Amino acid sequence: MNTKVVKIFAVLFFWMVATMAATSMYFWHWLYTPHQVEHEEFVFTVNKGASLYSVANDLQQLSVLRWPTIWVWYARATKQTGLKTGEYVLQGDESPVAVLRKLLSSDVVKYHVTLVEGSTFKDFVNTLHQQEKLSKQLVPGEELIQLHARGLDIEHPEGWFFPDTYQYVAGDSDLSILFRAYKKMQAMLEQEWEARAEGLPYSNPYEALIMASIVEKETGVAHEREEIAGVFVRRLQLNMRLQTDPTVIYGMGDLYNGNITRKDLRTDTPYNTYVIRGLPPTPIAMPGRGAIYAALHPEEGDALYFVAKGDGTHQFSATLDEHINAVNQYQKKRRKDYRSSPERKSLDEKSDEQ
């Protein structure tokens, strides 16, 4: 091989190396350089089972990646291929490497749903079904069957799910939220039961949960919960009927139209505590921790009656005569702004004995 040929090969080799180096430097610079896209901030979804190439192509369609194949090669060369399913907020000026690192993280968009104290199981399910980002697995009318099939050993769902604000990501299921709420209620009830006061008329934690649900529905004023629990506990101990309207309402089901009549108070249902003695068979709502605490730490005293004063609080009485006077004062001459509690509308006139 003559000297001229050697020189030509040398020039070609140098040119190839220089070109490769320049190309590598260009793409390396591209990978690490932020560049502006059409949207300043947007949500990008990595679907379950999506391949690295499909994600790269989706990002190219959004003008986030100019060279999707280079992005994939880089991810594989650096062993960064385990993209996490979920929604990610991408900024309009992130580099391709920054985008890759974000999709490898757990920094997904998080949502919140609040299950409100005093709500029923039906209310909880309706709230969950209103969450657009939750996967709907609960079948209306078959919720208890589905819960049983997944290991929740409960005969009646009311009361068993802790009201709280729960965080979730897109694609989580409504069932997963209920399971978390169930486990939290179990833990909370067990903890409060272990620390309960002495001499309570409950045979087990479930009876305390029933009482807590009644306390939750009777007042929205936190400082009254223990006092109201005390009234109901003393009534149980004296074998008096609890005579509490929320249990009547729960027993009426869909027949309740916002008012309670004297006929309703006399109608025999398992939940009508104007008719039955003792606790109703199940909770009537989802109690919060404050109501559970109150049911297990009732305030001592001699009050056996209470009546709503119209400002969200109650007047407590030790005797029937005192209670009748309070009913005449607060119930039979109601103001226009009368409220039985801060969060609930007033009920129709109760019977003379609470």
C-alpha positions in Angstrom: 0.0 0.0 0.0 1.6 3.3 -1.1 1.9 6.4 1.0 -0.9 8.2 -0.9 -3.5 5.5 -0.1 -2.4 5.5 3.5 -3.0 9.2 3.7 -6.4 8.9 2.2 -7.4 6.2 4.7 -6.0 8.3 7.5 -8.0 11.3 6.4 -11.2 9.2 6.1 -10.6 7.7 9.5 -10.0 11.0 11.1 -13.1 12.4 9.4 -15.2 9.5 10.7 -13.9 9.8 14.2 -14.4 13.6 14.2 -17.9 13.2 12.8 -18.8 10.6 15.4 -17.4 12.7 18.1 -19.3 15.8 16.9 -22.5 13.8 16.6 -22.0 12.3 20.0 -21.4 15.7 21.5 -24.4 17.1 19.7 -26.7 14.4 21.0 -25.1 14.6 24.5 -25.8 18.3 24.5 -29.3 17.7 23.3 -30.0 15.1 26.1 -28.9 17.5 28.9 -30.2 20.8 27.5 -33.6 22.2 28.5 -35.7 23.3 25.5 -38.9 25.1 25.3 -42.0 23.3 24.1 -45.5 24.5 23.4 -46.9 24.0 26.9 -45.4 25.5 30.0 -46.7 22.7 32.2 -48.7 19.7 31.4 -49.6 16.2 32.6 -48.1 13.2 30.9 -49.4 9.7 31.5 -47.3 6.5 31.5 -49.8 3.8 31.0 -49.5 0.4 32.6 -47.4 -1.9 30.4 -46.2 0.9 28.1 -42.8 0.2 26.4 -39.9 2.6 26.4 -40.3 3.2 22.7 -44.1 3.9 22.9 -43.5 6.4 25.7 -40.7 8.1 23.6 -43.0 8.3 20.6 -45.7 9.8 22.7 -43.3 12.4 24.0 -42.2 13.1 20.4 -45.8 13.8 19.5 -45.9 16.4 22.2 -42.7 17.9 20.9 -40.9 17.0 24.2 -38.4 14.8 22.4 -36.9 15.5 19.0 -34.9 12.3 18.8 -36.9 9.6 20.6 -34.6 6.7 19.5 -31.5 8.5 21.0 -33.5 8.9 24.2 -34.3 5.2 24.3 -30.7 4.3 23.5 -29.5 6.5 26.3 -32.0 5.0 28.7 -30.8 1.5 27.9 -27.1 2.3 27.9 -27.5 3.9 31.4 -29.9 1.1 32.6 -32.7 3.6 33.3 -35.6 1.7 31.7 -37.9 1.0 34.6 -40.5 3.7 33.9 -43.2 4.0 36.6 -46.9 3.9 35.7 -48.8 7.1 36.5 -49.3 10.7 35.7 -46.4 13.2 35.8 -46.3 17.0 35.6 -43.8 17.9 33.0 -42.4 21.4 32.7 -42.1 23.0 29.3 -38.3 23.6 29.7 -37.0 20.2 30.9 -34.2 18.4 29.3 -34.7 14.9 27.9 -32.6 13.4 30.7 -34.6 15.3 33.3 -37.8 14.0 31.7 -36.4 10.4 31.9 -35.4 10.8 35.5 -38.9 12.1 36.4 -40.6 9.1 34.7 -38.3 6.8 36.7 -39.3 8.4 40.0 -42.5 8.1 42.1 -43.2 11.8 41.7 -46.6 11.1 40.2 -49.7 13.4 40.4 -51.5 12.7 43.6 -55.2 13.3 44.2 -57.2 13.5 47.4 -60.7 12.4 48.4 -62.4 13.3 51.7 -64.8 10.9 53.3 -66.8 13.0 55.7 -67.6 12.2 59.4 -71.2 11.3 59.9 -71.7 10.1 56.4 -73.2 6.7 55.6 -71.6 3.9 53.7 -73.8 4.8 50.7 -72.5 8.4 50.9 -68.9 7.1 50.9 -69.5 5.0 47.8 -71.2 7.9 46.0 -68.2 10.1 46.9 -65.7 7.6 45.6 -67.7 7.2 42.3 -67.5 10.9 41.7 -63.7 10.7 41.6 -62.8 10.7 37.9 -59.3 9.4 38.4 -60.4 6.4 40.5 -60.9 3.0 38.8 -64.6 2.1 39.5 -64.6 -1.5 40.7 -67.5 -1.3 43.2 -70.8 -2.7 41.6 -73.9 -0.9 43.0 -75.8 -3.2 45.2 -73.0 -5.8 45.4 -70.5 -3.8 47.5 -70.8 -6.1 50.5 -70.4 -9.2 48.4 -67.2 -7.7 46.8 -65.8 -6.8 50.2 -66.5 -10.3 51.5 -64.8 -11.8 48.4 -61.7 -9.8 49.3 -61.5 -10.9 52.9 -63.4 -8.2 54.8 -65.4 -10.2 57.4 -68.2 -7.8 58.1 -72.0 -8.4 58.1 -73.0 -4.8 57.6 -70.7 -2.1 56.2 -72.0 0.9 58.1 -69.5 2.4 60.6 -66.6 0.2 59.5 -64.7 2.8 57.4 -62.8 5.6 58.9 -63.7 9.1 57.7 -60.6 10.9 56.6 -58.8 12.5 53.6 -57.2 9.8 51.5 -54.5 10.3 48.9 -54.4 8.3 45.7 -53.0 8.3 42.2 -54.8 7.9 38.9 -55.8 4.2 38.3 -56.2 3.4 42.0 -59.5 1.7 42.7 -62.5 2.7 44.9 -62.1 -0.6 46.6 -58.5 0.2 47.5 -59.7 3.4 49.3 -62.3 1.4 51.2 -59.7 -1.1 52.3 -57.5 1.6 53.6 -60.4 3.2 55.4 -61.4 -0.1 56.9 -57.9 -0.9 58.2 -57.7 2.6 59.7 -61.0 2.2 61.5 -60.0 -1.2 62.9 -56.7 0.2 64.2 -58.4 3.3 65.6 -61.2 1.4 67.3 -58.7 -1.1 68.8 -56.5 1.6 70.1 -59.4 3.6 71.7 -61.0 0.4 73.1 -57.8 -0.5 74.9 -57.8 2.9 76.6 -61.5 3.0 77.4 -63.0 4.2 80.7 -64.2 1.7 83.2 -67.8 0.7 83.8 -69.1 1.2 80.3 -72.2 -0.7 79.1 -70.6 -2.2 76.1 -69.9 -5.9 75.6 -67.4 -5.3 72.7 -65.8 -2.7 70.6 -68.6 -3.0 68.0 -71.1 -1.7 70.5 -68.9 1.2 71.2 -68.7 1.9 67.4 -72.5 1.9 67.3 -72.7 4.4 70.1 -70.0 6.5 68.5 -72.0 6.7 65.3 -75.0 8.0 67.2 -72.9 10.6 69.0 -71.4 11.7 65.7 -74.9 12.2 64.2 -76.3 14.0 67.3 -73.9 16.9 67.3 -71.4 18.7 65.2 -70.0 20.6 68.2 -66.8 18.8 69.3 -66.9 19.9 72.9 -70.4 18.4 73.4 -69.6 14.9 72.3 -68.5 13.5 75.7 -71.5 15.1 77.4 -73.9 13.6 74.8 -72.2 10.3 75.1 -72.7 10.6 78.9 -76.4 11.0 78.5 -76.8 7.9 76.3 -74.5 5.8 78.5 -76.6 6.7 81.6 -79.8 5.9 79.7 -78.4 2.5 78.8 -77.4 1.8 82.4 -80.9 2.8 83.6 -82.5 0.7 80.9 -84.1 3.8 79.4 -84.7 4.1 75.7 -82.1 6.2 73.9 -84.8 8.1 72.0 -82.5 9.7 69.4 -83.8 11.0 66.1 -80.7 10.0 63.9 -81.5 6.3 64.5 -85.1 6.8 63.5 -83.9 8.5 60.3 -81.5 5.7 59.5 -84.2 3.1 60.0 -86.5 5.0 57.6 -84.1 4.7 54.8 -85.3 6.2 51.6 -88.6 7.1 53.1 -87.0 10.0 55.0 -87.9 13.2 53.3 -86.3 15.7 55.7 -88.9 15.6 58.4 -89.8 13.3 61.3 -93.4 12.9 62.3 -94.9 11.5 65.5 -96.0 8.5 63.5 -92.4 7.9 62.5 -91.3 8.0 66.1 -93.9 5.3 66.9 -93.1 3.1 63.9 -91.3 -0.1 65.0 -88.0 -0.6 63.1 -84.8 -2.2 64.4 -83.3 1.3 64.6 -86.1 3.2 66.2 -84.7 3.9 69.6 -88.0 5.5 70.6 -89.5 2.0 70.4 -86.6 -0.4 71.1 -84.4 -0.5 74.2 -80.6 -0.6 74.0 -78.5 0.1 71.0 -79.6 -0.4 67.4 -78.2 -3.5 65.7 -75.5 -1.6 63.7 -73.8 1.8 63.5 -75.9 4.4 61.6 -72.9 6.4 60.2 -69.2 6.6 60.0 -67.9 8.1 63.2 -64.7 10.1 63.5 -62.1 9.6 66.2 -63.6 12.3 68.4 -66.9 10.5 68.5 -65.2 7.2 69.2 -63.3 8.7 72.0 -66.4 10.3 73.4 -68.3 7.0 73.3 -65.5 5.4 75.3 -64.9 8.3 77.6 -68.4 9.7 78.4 -68.6 12.7 80.6 -69.9 12.1 84.1 -73.0 13.9 85.3 -76.7 13.5 85.9 -78.2 14.7 82.6 -80.6 12.3 81.0 -82.1 14.5 78.4 -80.9 17.2 75.9 -82.6 19.4 73.3 -81.2 21.4 70.4 -81.0 25.1 71.2 -81.0 26.2 67.7 -77.4 27.5 67.5 -75.9 24.1 67.0 -75.5 23.4 70.7 -77.8 21.6 73.2 -79.5 22.2 76.5 -78.9 19.3 78.9 -81.4 18.4 81.7 -81.4 16.0 84.6 -85.1 15.6 85.0 -88.1 15.3 82.6 -89.7 18.5 83.9 -86.5 20.4 83.2 -86.4 18.9 79.7 -90.0 19.7 78.9 -89.3 23.4 79.9 -86.2 23.3 77.6 -88.3 21.8 74.8 -90.9 24.6 75.2 -88.2 27.2 75.2 -86.0 26.0 72.3 -88.2 23.7 70.1 -91.7 25.3 70.2 -90.6 28.9 69.6 -88.0 28.4 66.9 -86.2 31.3 65.3 -85.8 31.5 61.6 -82.1 30.7 61.8 -82.7 27.6 64.0 -80.2 24.8 63.5 -80.1 21.5 65.4 -76.4 21.4 64.7 -73.8 23.5 62.8 -73.9 21.2 59.8 -77.4 19.7 59.7 -80.8 21.2 59.2 -83.2 21.1 62.1 -85.6 18.2 62.5 -89.3 18.2 62.9 -90.5 18.7 66.4 -89.5 15.9 68.6 -91.7 14.2 71.2 -91.8 15.8 74.6 -89.3 13.2 76.0 -85.9 13.0 74.4 
